[in-house]
Amino acid sequence: MPLLRILDLPGRASFEIDISDGGIVGRDLQSRYPIEHPTVSRQHAQIHKNGINLVLVDLNSANGTKINGKKILPPQRRLNSIK
């Protein structure tokens, strides 16, 4: 099961979410992966499968999206291979 570890939210401990199904990460409670935090946009990022890879796409969020501490640049960034 692929996990996304959320680390860099001021005032909040790190946590993991199961991202095997893909979907929208955001502050909106209708998001597949809702995250209640003021630095998270309503529709912050999208995770989807592309073959054996998981891809993270920033949805023009106000504060950007990082992988391993580095801001991702449009259009997308591979997270890992699914085996």
FIKETOR-139707 format. One record per atom (N, C-alpha, C, O, CB): residue in one letter; atom name; x, y, z. Coordinates in nm, 4 decimals. Glycine has a CB too. Layout:
 resn name       xx       yy       zz
    A   CA        X        Y        Z
...
END
This chain:
 resn name       xx       yy       zz
    M    N   0.0847  -0.1175   0.0000
    M   CA   0.0000   0.0000   0.0000
    M    C   0.0893   0.1239   0.0000
    M    O   0.1690   0.1417   0.0921
    M   CB  -0.0964  -0.0002   0.1223
    P    N   0.0776   0.2099  -0.1014
    P   CA   0.1575   0.3323  -0.1044
    P    C   0.1060   0.4344  -0.0026
    P    O  -0.0143   0.4572   0.0102
    P   CB   0.1563   0.3932  -0.2453
    L    N   0.2001   0.4946   0.0686
    L   CA   0.1670   0.5951   0.1691
    L    C   0.2317   0.7279   0.1322
    L    O   0.3431   0.7322   0.0800
    L   CB   0.2127   0.5497   0.3096
    L    N   0.1603   0.8355   0.1601
    L   CA   0.2138   0.9693   0.1443
    L    C   0.2333   1.0242   0.2843
    L    O   0.1378   1.0340   0.3614
    L   CB   0.1195   1.0612   0.0576
    R    N   0.3566   1.0601   0.3174
    R   CA   0.3864   1.1167   0.4497
    R    C   0.3830   1.2682   0.4395
    R    O   0.4565   1.3284   0.3613
    R   CB   0.5254   1.0678   0.5030
    I    N   0.2967   1.3286   0.5195
    I   CA   0.2828   1.4737   0.5247
    I    C   0.3687   1.5230   0.6404
    I    O   0.3423   1.4894   0.7559
    I   CB   0.1322   1.5174   0.5416
    L    N   0.4714   1.6027   0.6103
    L   CA   0.5690   1.6432   0.7113
    L    C   0.5684   1.7910   0.7453
    L    O   0.5883   1.8271   0.8613
    L   CB   0.7038   1.6061   0.6660
    D    N   0.5466   1.8752   0.6498
    D   CA   0.5793   2.0168   0.6635
    D    C   0.4571   2.1062   0.6832
    D    O   0.4384   2.2032   0.6098
    D   CB   0.6547   2.0625   0.5427
    L    N   0.3729   2.0729   0.7837
    L   CA   0.2594   2.1583   0.8156
    L    C   0.2860   2.2226   0.9512
    L    O   0.2838   2.1538   1.0533
    L   CB   0.1250   2.0773   0.8161
    P    N   0.3110   2.3526   0.9542
    P   CA   0.3422   2.4198   1.0807
    P    C   0.2367   2.3931   1.1884
    P    O   0.1165   2.4057   1.1649
    P   CB   0.3552   2.5699   1.0579
    G    N   0.2852   2.3561   1.3065
    G   CA   0.1961   2.3337   1.4194
    G    C   0.1241   2.2008   1.4178
    G    O   0.0364   2.1778   1.5010
    G   CB   0.0967   2.4410   1.4246
    R    N   0.1582   2.1133   1.3266
    R   CA   0.0912   1.9830   1.3181
    R    C   0.1955   1.8738   1.3040
    R    O   0.2928   1.8880   1.2299
    R   CB  -0.0087   1.9788   1.1991
    A    N   0.1738   1.7638   1.3764
    A   CA   0.2656   1.6503   1.3689
    A    C   0.2561   1.5844   1.2313
    A    O   0.1527   1.5931   1.1651
    A   CB   0.2346   1.5476   1.4806
    S    N   0.3631   1.5189   1.1886
    S   CA   0.3606   1.4489   1.0605
    S    C   0.2604   1.3331   1.0681
    S    O   0.2319   1.2803   1.1756
    S   CB   0.5029   1.3969   1.0227
    F    N   0.2077   1.2954   0.9509
    F   CA   0.1134   1.1836   0.9442
    F    C   0.1203   1.1228   0.8052
    F    O   0.1759   1.1822   0.7129
    F   CB  -0.0322   1.2297   0.9775
    E    N   0.0632   1.0035   0.7913
    E   CA   0.0643   0.9330   0.6629
    E    C  -0.0781   0.9071   0.6170
    E    O  -0.1687   0.8872   0.6980
    E   CB   0.1423   0.8001   0.6736
    I    N  -0.0964   0.9076   0.4840
    I   CA  -0.2254   0.8708   0.4276
    I    C  -0.2028   0.7662   0.3187
    I    O  -0.1054   0.7727   0.2437
    I   CB  -0.2999   0.9957   0.3710
    D    N  -0.2940   0.6705   0.3114
    D   CA  -0.2906   0.5665   0.2087
    D    C  -0.3401   0.6285   0.0783
    D    O  -0.4540   0.6745   0.0700
    D   CB  -0.3780   0.4417   0.2496
    I    N  -0.2547   0.6295  -0.0226
    I   CA  -0.2905   0.6945  -0.1488
    I    C  -0.3111   0.5945  -0.2625
    I    O  -0.3004   0.6304  -0.3798
    I   CB  -0.1831   0.7942  -0.1877
    S    N  -0.3406   0.4685  -0.2277
    S   CA  -0.3531   0.3673  -0.3329
    S    C  -0.4628   0.3957  -0.4342
    S    O  -0.4533   0.3518  -0.5488
    S   CB  -0.3780   0.2346  -0.2710
    D    N  -0.5664   0.4680  -0.3947
    D   CA  -0.6776   0.4936  -0.4859
    D    C  -0.6599   0.6203  -0.5684
    D    O  -0.7349   0.6416  -0.6637
    D   CB  -0.8053   0.5023  -0.4083
    G    N  -0.5640   0.7044  -0.5350
    G   CA  -0.5483   0.8316  -0.6044
    G    C  -0.6632   0.9251  -0.5694
    G    O  -0.7581   0.8850  -0.5022
    G   CB  -0.5410   0.8100  -0.7566
    G    N  -0.6547   1.0484  -0.6144
    G   CA  -0.7599   1.1463  -0.5886
    G    C  -0.7017   1.2807  -0.5500
    G    O  -0.5812   1.3038  -0.5595
    G   CB  -0.8529   1.0969  -0.4793
    I    N  -0.7909   1.3692  -0.5060
    I   CA  -0.7546   1.5059  -0.4703
    I    C  -0.7157   1.5147  -0.3233
    I    O  -0.7831   1.4598  -0.2361
    I   CB  -0.8703   1.6018  -0.5004
    V    N  -0.6053   1.5852  -0.2975
    V   CA  -0.5632   1.6198  -0.1618
    V    C  -0.5986   1.7665  -0.1437
    V    O  -0.5620   1.8494  -0.2271
    V   CB  -0.4078   1.5924  -0.1375
    G    N  -0.6690   1.8001  -0.0362
    G   CA  -0.7028   1.9399  -0.0159
    G    C  -0.7813   1.9654   0.1106
    G    O  -0.8183   1.8726   0.1825
    G   CB  -0.7796   1.9899  -0.1317
    R    N  -0.8060   2.0911   0.1366
    R   CA  -0.8786   2.1336   0.2561
    R    C  -1.0282   2.1067   0.2445
    R    O  -1.0967   2.0945   0.3460
    R   CB  -0.8549   2.2814   0.2817
    D    N  -1.0799   2.0973   0.1218
    D   CA  -1.2217   2.0697   0.0995
    D    C  -1.2565   1.9334   0.1583
    D    O  -1.1903   1.8340   0.1285
    D   CB  -1.2564   2.0746  -0.0520
    L    N  -1.3595   1.9287   0.2410
    L   CA  -1.3971   1.8029   0.3052
    L    C  -1.4472   1.6987   0.2060
    L    O  -1.4570   1.5808   0.2402
    L   CB  -1.5031   1.8283   0.4091
    Q    N  -1.4793   1.7405   0.0831
    Q   CA  -1.5205   1.6464  -0.0214
    Q    C  -1.3997   1.5851  -0.0938
    Q    O  -1.4167   1.4971  -0.1781
    Q   CB  -1.6116   1.7171  -0.1226
    S    N  -1.2795   1.6304  -0.0620
    S   CA  -1.1582   1.5739  -0.1226
    S    C  -1.1434   1.4286  -0.0818
    S    O  -1.1875   1.3885   0.0258
    S   CB  -1.0325   1.6545  -0.0812
    R    N  -1.0819   1.3510  -0.1672
    R   CA  -1.0532   1.2102  -0.1328
    R    C  -0.9628   1.2044  -0.0104
    R    O  -0.9771   1.1152   0.0733
    R   CB  -0.9866   1.1357  -0.2526
    Y    N  -0.8699   1.2990   0.0004
    Y   CA  -0.7757   1.3063   0.1117
    Y    C  -0.7832   1.4451   0.1757
    Y    O  -0.6982   1.5299   0.1487
    Y   CB  -0.6310   1.2753   0.0638
    P    N  -0.8842   1.4691   0.2606
    P   CA  -0.8973   1.6016   0.3215
    P    C  -0.7907   1.6265   0.4279
    P    O  -0.7629   1.5405   0.5115
    P   CB  -1.0357   1.6176   0.3827
    I    N  -0.7319   1.7455   0.4231
    I   CA  -0.6332   1.7880   0.5223
    I    C  -0.6739   1.9269   0.5700
    I    O  -0.6693   2.0237   0.4941
    I   CB  -0.4866   1.7881   0.4627
    E    N  -0.7132   1.9354   0.6950
    E   CA  -0.7584   2.0617   0.7528
    E    C  -0.6381   2.1388   0.8045
    E    O  -0.5876   2.1114   0.9133
    E   CB  -0.8612   2.0375   0.8667
    H    N  -0.5926   2.2355   0.7255
    H   CA  -0.4800   2.3196   0.7664
    H    C  -0.4819   2.4457   0.6807
    H    O  -0.5096   2.4375   0.5611
    H   CB  -0.3430   2.2434   0.7524
    P    N  -0.4529   2.5632   0.7393
    P   CA  -0.4607   2.6876   0.6622
    P    C  -0.3616   2.6989   0.5463
    P    O  -0.3835   2.7793   0.4557
    P   CB  -0.4399   2.8019   0.7534
    T    N  -0.2537   2.6212   0.5466
    T   CA  -0.1569   2.6291   0.4359
    T    C  -0.1933   2.5368   0.3197
    T    O  -0.1268   2.5377   0.2161
    T   CB  -0.0173   2.5945   0.4862
    V    N  -0.2988   2.4575   0.3371
    V   CA  -0.3438   2.3645   0.2333
    V    C  -0.4592   2.4294   0.1578
    V    O  -0.5549   2.4770   0.2189
    V   CB  -0.3872   2.2266   0.2948
    S    N  -0.4502   2.4314   0.0249
    S   CA  -0.5566   2.4877  -0.0582
    S    C  -0.6769   2.3935  -0.0601
    S    O  -0.6662   2.2750  -0.0286
    S   CB  -0.5058   2.5136  -0.2022
    R    N  -0.7911   2.4498  -0.0979
    R   CA  -0.9147   2.3694  -0.1031
    R    C  -0.8951   2.2463  -0.1935
    R    O  -0.9329   2.1354  -0.1558
    R   CB  -1.0341   2.4560  -0.1551
    Q    N  -0.8376   2.2653  -0.3093
    Q   CA  -0.7976   2.1555  -0.3978
    Q    C  -0.6487   2.1756  -0.4236
    Q    O  -0.6104   2.2461  -0.5170
    Q   CB  -0.8823   2.1531  -0.5341
    H    N  -0.5664   2.1146  -0.3421
    H   CA  -0.4224   2.1422  -0.3379
    H    C  -0.3438   2.0641  -0.4433
    H    O  -0.2654   2.1215  -0.5188
    H   CB  -0.3682   2.1098  -0.2005
    A    N  -0.3656   1.9344  -0.4472
    A   CA  -0.2889   1.8491  -0.5390
    A    C  -0.3716   1.7274  -0.5769
    A    O  -0.4682   1.6923  -0.5092
    A   CB  -0.1543   1.8052  -0.4751
    Q    N  -0.3321   1.6640  -0.6859
    Q   CA  -0.3998   1.5415  -0.7295
    Q    C  -0.2971   1.4304  -0.7418
    Q    O  -0.1853   1.4521  -0.7885
    Q   CB  -0.4742   1.5630  -0.8647
    I    N  -0.3364   1.3113  -0.6992
    I   CA  -0.2523   1.1922  -0.7110
    I    C  -0.3233   1.0971  -0.8062
    I    O  -0.4424   1.0699  -0.7907
    I   CB  -0.2257   1.1245  -0.5703
    H    N  -0.2494   1.0465  -0.9053
    H   CA  -0.3090   0.9471  -0.9942
    H    C  -0.2032   0.8456  -1.0369
    H    O  -0.0829   0.8698  -1.0269
    H   CB  -0.3723   1.0151  -1.1183
    K    N  -0.2519   0.7322  -1.0844
    K   CA  -0.1632   0.6263  -1.1330
    K    C  -0.1358   0.6488  -1.2806
    K    O  -0.2238   0.6885  -1.3569
    K   CB  -0.2250   0.4853  -1.1094
    N    N  -0.0109   0.6224  -1.3191
    N   CA   0.0306   0.6282  -1.4584
    N    C   0.1156   0.5036  -1.4797
    N    O   0.2368   0.5055  -1.4582
    N   CB   0.1101   0.7626  -1.4931
    G    N   0.0517   0.3966  -1.5216
    G   CA   0.1222   0.2684  -1.5316
    G    C   0.1580   0.2191  -1.3930
    G    O   0.0709   0.2014  -1.3079
    G   CB   0.2493   0.2812  -1.6186
    I    N   0.2883   0.1969  -1.3703
    I   CA   0.3320   0.1494  -1.2385
    I    C   0.3735   0.2647  -1.1473
    I    O   0.4214   0.2413  -1.0363
    I   CB   0.4480   0.0514  -1.2539
    N    N   0.3561   0.3876  -1.1924
    N   CA   0.3969   0.5046  -1.1146
    N    C   0.2775   0.5769  -1.0533
    N    O   0.1670   0.5752  -1.1076
    N   CB   0.4757   0.6007  -1.2022
    L    N   0.3019   0.6397  -0.9402
    L   CA   0.2073   0.7351  -0.8835
    L    C   0.2593   0.8736  -0.9184
    L    O   0.3791   0.9001  -0.9081
    L   CB   0.1905   0.7165  -0.7271
    V    N   0.1695   0.9615  -0.9594
    V   CA   0.2074   1.0954  -1.0030
    V    C   0.1352   1.1969  -0.9152
    V    O   0.0153   1.1841  -0.8903
    V   CB   0.1738   1.1177  -1.1540
    L    N   0.2079   1.2968  -0.8687
    L   CA   0.1526   1.4048  -0.7892
    L    C   0.1526   1.5311  -0.8739
    L    O   0.2565   1.5714  -0.9261
    L   CB   0.2329   1.4250  -0.6576
    V    N   0.0358   1.5940  -0.8875
    V   CA   0.0211   1.7158  -0.9666
    V    C  -0.0270   1.8269  -0.8742
    V    O  -0.1319   1.8135  -0.8111
    V   CB  -0.0779   1.6950  -1.0862
    D    N   0.0477   1.9359  -0.8654
    D   CA   0.0035   2.0518  -0.7886
    D    C  -0.1068   2.1212  -0.8682
    D    O  -0.0909   2.1469  -0.9875
    D   CB   0.1228   2.1500  -0.7586
    L    N  -0.2182   2.1513  -0.8021
    L   CA  -0.3331   2.2123  -0.8696
    L    C  -0.3328   2.3642  -0.8509
    L    O  -0.4333   2.4238  -0.8124
    L   CB  -0.4649   2.1526  -0.8163
    N    N  -0.2177   2.4248  -0.8790
    N   CA  -0.2004   2.5699  -0.8634
    N    C  -0.2315   2.6156  -0.7212
    N    O  -0.2955   2.7185  -0.6997
    N   CB  -0.2900   2.6448  -0.9623
    S    N  -0.1847   2.5369  -0.6250
    S   CA  -0.2085   2.5702  -0.4841
    S    C  -0.1352   2.6990  -0.4480
    S    O  -0.0332   2.7326  -0.5081
    S   CB  -0.1629   2.4542  -0.3916
    A    N  -0.1879   2.7700  -0.3500
    A   CA  -0.1295   2.8977  -0.3088
    A    C   0.0107   2.8814  -0.2508
    A    O   0.0962   2.9673  -0.2724
    A   CB  -0.2192   2.9652  -0.2069
    N    N   0.0359   2.7732  -0.1779
    N   CA   0.1641   2.7548  -0.1096
    N    C   0.2547   2.6509  -0.1740
    N    O   0.3630   2.6232  -0.1224
    N   CB   0.1398   2.7165   0.0319
    G    N   0.2127   2.5932  -0.2851
    G   CA   0.2953   2.4947  -0.3534
    G    C   0.2928   2.3588  -0.2856
    G    O   0.2353   2.3419  -0.1781
    G   CB   0.4365   2.5438  -0.3619
    T    N   0.3564   2.2626  -0.3508
    T   CA   0.3639   2.1249  -0.3040
    T    C   0.5095   2.0810  -0.3107
    T    O   0.5799   2.1118  -0.4068
    T   CB   0.2721   2.0304  -0.3887
    K    N   0.5540   2.0095  -0.2089
    K   CA   0.6929   1.9633  -0.2041
    K    C   0.6984   1.8114  -0.1976
    K    O   0.6109   1.7466  -0.1403
    K   CB   0.7664   2.0244  -0.0833
    I    N   0.8026   1.7566  -0.2573
    I   CA   0.8373   1.6151  -0.2419
    I    C   0.9804   1.6116  -0.1923
    I    O   1.0702   1.6680  -0.2548
    I   CB   0.8202   1.5338  -0.3774
    N    N   1.0012   1.5452  -0.0797
    N   CA   1.1335   1.5368  -0.0178
    N    C   1.1949   1.6754   0.0023
    N    O   1.3148   1.6946  -0.0182
    N   CB   1.2263   1.4505  -0.1032
    G    N   1.1115   1.7714   0.0425
    G   CA   1.1588   1.9055   0.0737
    G    C   1.1795   1.9962  -0.0457
    G    O   1.2150   2.1128  -0.0285
    G   CB   1.2842   1.8959   0.1471
    K    N   1.1579   1.9451  -0.1679
    K   CA   1.1773   2.0269  -0.2884
    K    C   1.0427   2.0550  -0.3534
    K    O   0.9621   1.9645  -0.3745
    K   CB   1.2723   1.9563  -0.3891
    K    N   1.0199   2.1828  -0.3848
    K   CA   0.8950   2.2223  -0.4482
    K    C   0.8844   2.1577  -0.5855
    K    O   0.9782   2.1628  -0.6650
    K   CB   0.8852   2.3757  -0.4596
    I    N   0.7684   2.0963  -0.6129
    I   CA   0.7508   2.0353  -0.7449
    I    C   0.7110   2.1427  -0.8444
    I    O   0.6475   2.2421  -0.8090
    I   CB   0.6445   1.9222  -0.7410
    L    N   0.7485   2.1213  -0.9669
    L   CA   0.7173   2.2143  -1.0739
    L    C   0.6152   2.1501  -1.1668
    L    O   0.6181   2.0287  -1.1869
    L   CB   0.8452   2.2551  -1.1515
    P    N   0.5266   2.2282  -1.2226
    P   CA   0.4276   2.1727  -1.3148
    P    C   0.4976   2.1050  -1.4323
    P    O   0.6087   2.1450  -1.4667
    P   CB   0.3319   2.2831  -1.3654
    P    N   0.4384   2.0059  -1.4940
    P   CA   0.3024   1.9655  -1.4663
    P    C   0.2908   1.8559  -1.3608
    P    O   0.1850   1.8439  -1.2990
    P   CB   0.2387   1.9201  -1.5916
    Q    N   0.3940   1.7757  -1.3375
    Q   CA   0.3773   1.6641  -1.2455
    Q    C   0.5103   1.6114  -1.1946
    Q    O   0.6173   1.6487  -1.2428
    Q   CB   0.3008   1.5530  -1.3123
    R    N   0.5005   1.5237  -1.0960
    R   CA   0.6189   1.4620  -1.0396
    R    C   0.5854   1.3197  -0.9993
    R    O   0.4864   1.2959  -0.9301
    R   CB   0.6720   1.5427  -0.9192
    R    N   0.6670   1.2257  -1.0421
    R   CA   0.6456   1.0862  -1.0064
    R    C   0.6771   1.0660  -0.8591
    R    O   0.7791   1.1147  -0.8102
    R   CB   0.7319   0.9928  -1.0939
    L    N   0.5895   0.9939  -0.7871
    L   CA   0.6142   0.9657  -0.6459
    L    C   0.6939   0.8374  -0.6304
    L    O   0.7974   0.8367  -0.5639
    L   CB   0.4821   0.9558  -0.5688
    N    N   0.6473   0.7287  -0.6908
    N   CA   0.7174   0.6010  -0.6792
    N    C   0.6575   0.5010  -0.7770
    N    O   0.5585   0.5290  -0.8448
    N   CB   0.7099   0.5466  -0.5343
    S    N   0.7192   0.3850  -0.7827
    S   CA   0.6658   0.2773  -0.8648
    S    C   0.5825   0.1863  -0.7767
    S    O   0.6194   0.1593  -0.6624
    S   CB   0.7793   0.1981  -0.9353
    I    N   0.4714   0.1390  -0.8288
    I   CA   0.3853   0.0462  -0.7564
    I    C   0.4252  -0.0942  -0.7981
    I    O   0.4294  -0.1255  -0.9171
    I   CB   0.2330   0.0734  -0.7847
    K    N   0.4540  -0.1773  -0.7016
    K   CA   0.4908  -0.3163  -0.7343
    K    C   0.3997  -0.4113  -0.6639
    K    O   0.4141  -0.5327  -0.6783
    K   CB   0.6359  -0.3460  -0.6968
END
